[in-house]
């Protein structure tokens, strides 16, 4: 099975309180912040690795190809994914400020046309844009089935068919998908028994984790020799068009530090309506 996993470098969300807006309000700046792999993408990478290995024997049975769209130094994020176990990477050179979800989907479509993976497994959203759009648009452009918010994946025929449990506000939806397909994941995909591939023994359980697997020293050293192809959208034959523009960014107003106590729920509702104007 060959799986394409799109990943993105983002400013460390643990330092979100340090994010700043440029003086003219045209962009969010990341000066002084560390870059890391988007957590949703990290979870998808872990799911893809589990789908393409024998977890009990710790042997690889398929191929995971990473792709990121960004500046040259985004290659370091790809290298991190390679150290976790992916076989190779692709860097599509672009300026972060000039991208939107539709452009990302159009570029990914060109990558899929070239690589011909059995599955695309990607995070449902990024922690910076939070638009939750790219996966859906990509599936539409490809004409492939889409399973969003996957919390469980099961296959026994190299991804030709999958049973997917989707996390919804109202519960869990179970669907069957015929590959090739686009899957976007939630954090529950990391549960010990959330991924079944027909190769890893059915009774095998992965350890509880809050993120993807740690890269071993052996994995880090091996990643240095794994290939990362650097390409451009033009070289892929793609001419992506941007459809979304941001007019202005503003930081939320600082809290006043004042506290008002109320005597009843009715008074609270009245203040929320008349004073805070949030109802």
N, C-alpha and C positions, 0 to 999 in steps of 0.2 A: 504494500500500500504506500502510495506517495501522497503526502499531505503538505500543502502550502500554508504557512502560518505568517500572516502579516503582523508586524510588531512596530511599535512607535516609542521613541524616547520622549519622556515627559519630565518636567521639573518635579522633583521628589514631592509627592503629595503630603508627606509628613511635615513639610515646611511651607504649606500653603499660606500660612499667616505672614510669610515674608514676601509674597508676590507683590509686585508693584505695577503701577500704571504709568506709562510715559507722560511727560509733562503736557503734551498736546492731546492726550487721551486716545491716541490712535491705536495703541497696542499695549498688550500686557508684557512686561519685561521679566526676564529670568536671571538678571545679573545676581551673582552670588549664590545661586541655587545649584544643587547637584542634579545631574541627569540620571534617570533610571528607566528601566523598561516599564511601560504602562502595565499596572497590575492586572488588568483584564487580559492583556496579551500574554502575560506570564502564565496565567491560569490556562489559557488556550494552548500554549506551548506544552505545558505539563500534560494536558489531555491528549495532544497529538503524540507525544513521546510514549504515553501509555498505550495508545492505539497501535503503535509500531514497534512493540517490544514484547519479549517474554519477561514479565515482571519478576517471576520467581527465579529464573536463571540469569536475569540481568543481561540478556542478549538482544541485539537489535534485529528486527524482522522486516523493517520497512525503511522509508526515507522521509525525513522532515526537512523541508526547505524553508528558510526564513526570508522574508522580504521586508525591507523598511524603505520609507520614502523621506528623504531629508538631506541635510548637508553631509559632507564627507566624514565629519567626526561622529556621525550617527553610526558609523561602522562599529564603534566600540560596543554599542548596544547589541548589534548583531553578534559580535564576538562573545558577549555574555551568553546569548542563547546557544551558540555553538558549544560553549563550555558545559552547558547543561545536557547536551546530547544530540542536538540537531546536526545534520550532516553537512549542510552548506548554506550559504547566505547570498542574498542579492541586495545591493544598495542602489536605489533609483535616486539620483541626485536631484534635489529640489530645495527651494527655500520654504521653510515652515510657514512664513507669513503669507506666502502666495498660494497656499493650499486650502481647500475645503473638502468636505466629505465626498462630494460628487467627483472632484478631481481625483481624489484617492481611489475611489471605486473604478474610475475610468482607467487609471494606471494599473491597478490590480487586474483588471480585465485583460489588459495586454500581457501581463505576466502569466496569467492563467492560460491564455491562448498559446503562449510559448512553452510553458512547463508541462501543461496537460496533467495536473494532479488529479487524484481520485477524490480528494476532499479539500476544501478550504475551511480551516478552523481558526476563528479570530475572536478577539474580545468583543463583547456587545457594544462597548463604547470606550472612549479614552477619558482619563480623569481631567484633562484640560478642556477639551471641547464639549464632552458629555452629550453629543448630539444623537448618538445611537442610530446613525443613518448609513454609514459606509457599507456594512454587511448586506443590508437590505437592497441598496442600489446595485451592489455588485451582483447579487443573485439575479436581479431583474435584467441587468445587462447581459449576463451569461445565459439566461433562460434556464437556470438551475433551480431545483427545489431549495427552500430555505427553512432552517429550523433555528429560530431565535431563542435566547435565554436558556440554552441547554444546561441542565443540571445532571444529566445522565446520558451516556452513549453506550450502545451495545451493538456489536456486529460479529458475525462469524464467517464472513466471506470477503474479507479485505475491503470493507467499506462499500461494497456494491449495494447492500441494503443495511439500514441502521434503524434501530429502535431508539427514539429520543424522548426523554422526559423533559418537558419545558416548564420552567418556573413562572407562574402567573400570579397576579394579585389575588385571584380567587381560588388558587390551588395549583394542581399539577396536571398538565395535559400530556398525554402519551401519544406520539405519532410515529408512523413508519415512513422512512424516506428512502427513495432509490437514488443512489449516487450516479454521477458525481453531484455533490451538493455543497452548499455553503452552510456552515454551522457557526453560530455565535454563542458564547458561553457565559455562565454566571459563576460566582465563586464556589457554588456547591458542586461543581465538577471536580473539586479537589477531595471530595469525600472518599474514604478508603475503597468503596466498592462502586464508584460512579462510572468507571470506564471498564467495559468488557470487550475483548477483541477476539475471543475464540482461540487464542494462543496461550495467553497467561491462564493458569489453572483457575477454574471458576471460584474456588474457595480461597484464592489468594487475596489478601487485603494490603493495600498501600498504607503507609503510616499516616496518621492525622497530620495535616499541614495547613498553614495559613497562606502559603504561596507555593511557587514551583520548587522543584528540588534544588538543593544546594549543589554547586559545581565542585567536584572533587579536584584535588591538585592534578590528578591524571587528566581530568577533563579540561582543565584550564590549559595545561601544556598541549594537549591534543588540538584544542581550538586554534592555537597559533598557526597550525598547519592546514586548517580547513579553509577551503576557498570562499572568498566573497567577491562575486562579480559586481563591478561598478558599471552601471548603464545610465542612460537618460531616457526620458519619456519619448523623445524624438527617435532614438535608436530602436525603440520598441514599436515604432509606428503609431504611437499614441499622440493625439493633440488634445489633451484634456481642457475642458472649458470650465472656468469658475462661475458658479451661480450664486454664491453667497458672499456678501460683503458686510463687515462690521463698521458702523458709523462712529461709535464712541464707546469707550470703557470708563467706568467709574467704580472706585472702591466703595463698599457700603459705608454709610455714616457711622462714626464712632458712637459707642454707647454713652449715654449721659452719666451713668453711674448712680442715678436716682432711683429710688424704689417707692412705689405707692401701694399701700395695703388697702384691700377692699373688704367689705363686710359680707358680701353675698355674691352668688353667681350672676344674679341679675345686674348688680353694679359693675361686675367685671365685663359683662357683655356690652353694657352701655359705654364703658370707657374704651373698649376695643373699637366700638363704632365711632364715637364722637371724638376721642382724643388720639388714639393710635391710627384710626381710619384703616384698619386692616380687615374689617368685616363689612 
